[in-house]
């Protein structure tokens, strides 16, 4: 009997150790891990520099509360804000908390209540972020949602224009929809979204929970599209596995998040902050990000070359090292077969296989990934005949 609520469809893999791009389970089986803890371990498992930073902080103090001035928080906030081209940061513990705070901030700053998000989006599982999510399956069984959220098709500017009015506090979006199937925003669409926000006095919130911290070969994915958001949320890759999230905003928003307006007991925990600083100092480096770009392009080119003749493969899409492979059928069976072959990947919706390798993965590991996938798809295709 398990004493855990069965909220996850857990794999039959119990890790005992992990290092770099590899994970070893209780049975001694070693896997090439292209999940990165669902886009969290961007520097791989147990990166030495992060471990050293965390160990150093553990020797000082673990927690004191946000009533104290914590110099490391200021350093982390400066790194984040500078990378995003913004000026103010609030630290939380997760992506859902960061998005929750962003929703509160947008409503408070504008005095408006309506927020537009997009079909197939995913913003979290708290009540506000669940309401913001454009997927009905996330909301089943929980009763009435928080009001004033409206959902429109992604990349459809006419549908968005039909919903815009003077009561819109914010438009909230992922520039690449992660959980919804790795759908990339079109540049013309995204830029027109920003213009609509300016026209109606609404804020532009960009959810970078999965796409941020180098995942797409820039510090933040919105930077591929020449956007200037009012609020950016980030989490997953920020702490290299330690729990941390953040809201990044414009200087003008500081007045709306004054003392008593929002808070978090553990937000900006010194241990997580130490991991975040060390992570950003590595990833927010132009040479490092250029290598991510090269590896991402190589991965897509090899997948396209090796898989394009398989009838079951409908599309290969993504940006940087955030790749989705769409099939003509559900991918859960394929994911199980890949695990049997020593390879870990994810789904993104029912028919999309998602690859989120560590940003530190090597070309030889990419080649190994592609060969395993090619072999496994061929084997499962033959078995289905």
N, C-alpha and C positions, 0 to 999 in steps of 0.2 A: 504493500500500500504506500502511496505517496502522500505526504502531508502538504504538497503544493497544490494550489488551485490549478486546474488544467487549462490555463489560458494560452498555452503555446503547444502547437503540434510539434513536439520535440523529436529530433533525429535520434537514431540509435547510435550516437557517437558521444562518448564521455571523455572530454579532454583531460590529459594529465600534465601535458607540457606543450609549449608553443614558443617558437623563436623564428624571427624573420617572417618568411612567407609560408612556414610549415607548422602544422599542428599534429601532435601525436595523441592517440586515444588510449584508453585503459587496456585495450587488447594489443597494444604495441604497433598499431597501424599508423603510418605517417601520411598525412594528406597535404597536397598543395592547396593552400587556403586562399581562394579568391573571393572571400566574403568580407575579410577585414573587420569581423565583428559587426557586420552591416554598416560598412563605411566608417568605422571608428578608428581602427588601428592603421592609420594612413602611413605610419612609419614602420609598419610590420609589428610583430609580436615582440615584446620586451626590448625595445630599442635602448641601447646602453646609455645614451645621453639623457633620455627621459628618466630612466631608472636612477641615474646619479643625481639628477635635479630633485626628484622626489625624496630620495634618501637623505639628501642634505636638508630639505625642509623638515622632514620627520625628526631630525635632531634638534630643531628649534622649537616649533610648536605645531600642533595639528589643527586646533580650532580655538578661536577667541571671541567670535561674533563680529558682526558688522558695526558694532558701536565703536570699534577701534579703527584708527587709521592704519591701513595695511599697505605698505609701500609696494609690495609685489602686485597687488591689485591694480595700482596706478600704472605700473610698467606693462602689465598684460593689457590693460585698457588702451594704453597708447599704441601698442603694437597692433591691436585689432582695429582701432579707429583709423589709424594711419593707413593700414592696408585697404580699408574699405572706403577711404576718402570721406569719413564722417568724424564726429567730434565727441560723442557721449556713449558710455557703455554701462549697462546693468548686467551683473552676473547672476545666473540662475544655475540649476542643476541638470537640466535636460533640454531637449528641443521643444517638448510640449510646454514646459514652463516658460521658455523664451518666447514662444508664439503666444502664449496666454498673456504675457506681459506686453507684447507688441499690440495685441488687440485692445487691452486696457489703455495703453498709451495713446493709440490712435483715436479712440472714443473721447478720452479726456482732453486731448489737445485740440480736437476739432469741434467738440460739443455736438457731434453727430453720432448716429447709431448704426447706420446701414453699412455693411461690409460685403464687397463682392469678391468671391473666390471662383474657382474653376472646377468643372467636372473632371473627375479622376485625380483630383488633388489629394494630398494627405498632409495634415498639419499637426496631428497629435490625437491623444485619447482623453484629455481632460474635457470637461463639458464645453468650454468655449472652443477649444481646438477641434473637438469632434464635430461641433456645429459648423466650423469653418471648412471641414473636409468635404470634398465633393464626391463622396462614395457612400451610398446608402448602407452597404454591408457593415460599415463601421458603427452605425447608429442603431442597429436593430436591437429592440428590447429595452431601450433606455428611456422611452417616453418622449415628451416634447423636448425639442432642442432649444437652445438659447436663440432668441429671436433676432431678426434683421440680418440674417445671412442669405445671400442670393448667389446662385451658381450658374455660370454660363459656360458654353463649350470653349475649350482652350484653342488658341490661335484663330478665334472667330471674332473679329473686331466689330462686325455689325451687331452681333448678339450682345456684345458688351455695351455698345452705344445705346442700345434699346433699354438697358437697365440703369444707365447713368442719370443721376439727378442731384439736386443740391443737398440731399440728405446722406450722400455717400461719404462716410468717414475715411474709408480706405479701400483700395484694391489690393488684395493679398494674393501672391502667386509664387510658384516655383518656376524658375526659368527652364529647368529640366524637371519634369514630373517623375519622381523616383519610384515610389510605391505604385504609382498609377500606370507604369509601363515604359519608363524611359522615353517620354515624349519631350522633344526639344522645342522650345519656343522659337517662333520665326522672328527675325530681327525687326522687320517692319511692324509686326503686331506688337512686340514688346515696346518699341519706341512710341507707338501710337497710344499704348496704355499709359505711358508716362505723360504724354501730352494731355490726355483726358483728365488725369489727376490734377494737372496744373489748371486746366480749364474750369473744373468744378470745385477747386479748393479741397481736394481729397489727398490723402497721403498714399504713397506707394510703399507697400511692405513687401520685401522680397525674402522668402523663406529659403535660406541657404543651409538648412540643417544637414542635408545629405550632400549638397553640391559644394559647400564651402571648404576652406582650409586646403586648397590645392587640388582637390579631387578632379577638377576639369582643366588643370594646367594653368590656372590663374588663382590668386588668393580667394576670389569669389567668382562664381559663374556669371553673375550679371555683368562683369567687366568684359566679357566677350561681346556684349551687345550695346556698348556705349550708353549705359543707363546711369541715372543718378537717383537712387532710391532715397526715401526719407528715413526708412527703418529697414534694417537687415537683421535677421535672426540666424544664429549659428549654434552648433552643438557638436554632435558626433565626433568629427576628427579633431576637435579643438584640444582635447586632453589626452590623446593617445591611449584611451581606454579608461581614464579616470573620469568620473561624472562631472560634467560642466557644460553650461550653455550660456548664451549671452544675447542681449539685445543691443544693437548698435544704431545710433540715431544722430540726427542733425543737432547742432548746438541749440537751435531755437526750441527744441523739445525739452530741454533740461528743466525749464520752468514748470512744466506739467508733471514732472516726476520729482517733486520735492520731498522733504522729510515727512514720513507717514503715508505717502501716496502708494507705495509698493515696498515689498521687502521679501527676504528669504533667509531663514536661519542658516542654511548651509551654503547659500549662493556665494561664490567667490571664496570657497574654502581654500586655505593657504596651500594645502597639499595638491589639490587639483590645479590651482593657479600656477604652481611651480611646474607642473607638467605642461600646462598650456603655453607658458613662456618658452620653455625649451622646444616645444613642438613648433611654435610659430617662428622661432629664430632659425630653424632648419628649413621649414617649408616656404616661408616668405622670402625666398632667395631666388633671384632670376635664373641662375644656372640650374638649380634644382627643378624649378617649374618648367624650364625648357626641356629637361630630360623627361619629365612627365608627359609633355606634349609629344615628344618623339616616340616614347613608348606607347602612348595611346594610339597614335596614328599607325604604328607598326602592328599593334594588336588588331585593330579594325581591318587593316590591309590583309593580314594573314587569315583572319576569320572569313573575310570575304572570298579570298582565294580558295580556301579549303572547303568552305561550306556552301558556296553559291550554287552548286549543282544539286544540292539536296532539296527535293521538292517540298519537304516539310518546313524549310527555313524561308520565312516570308520577308524578313527585313533585319538588317543589322544597323543599329543607330546609337548615338551617344556623343560624348565629348570628353576629351582627356581619358582618364581611366574610369569612366562611368559608362558602361556599355550594356545595351539591351539587345538580345537576339529573339526576335519574334517567330514563333512556330505556328503551324496550322492546327495545333492541338495543345491541351494542357501539358505543362512541363514537369509536374511533380514526379512522374515515373522516370523521366530522363534525369532529373536531379538525383534520384535514388541510385540509378545506374552509374552516374558520375561518382557518387560517393563510394560505390563498390570498386571503382577504378582508382580511388585515391585522390579525388578532386572535389573540392567544395565550392559550390556556387549557390546563387539565390534565385528566387522568382521575383517578378514585379508584375503583379496581376496574374491571371490564370495562364496565359500563353507566352509570357516573356521570361526568358532566362536572363538573369542580371549578373554581370561581372563587376566586382568592386575590389580589384587586387590592391595590395599595399602599393603606395606610390613608389616604393623602393624596389618593387619587383624587377627582375633582370630580364634581358632579352631571351636568355636560355629558358627561363621559367615561362615566359610568354609562349615560346615554341612548344614547351611541354604541355601547357594548357590547351593550345590549339590541336595538338596531336591527340590528346586524350578526348577532347570533344569530338573531333572528326571520327575517331575510332568508335566511340560510344554511340554517336548518332547513327553511324552505319550499322552497328550491331543491333540497335533497337529497331531500326527500320526493317532489317531482315527478319527479326523476330516477329514483327507485326504482320508480315506477309503470310 
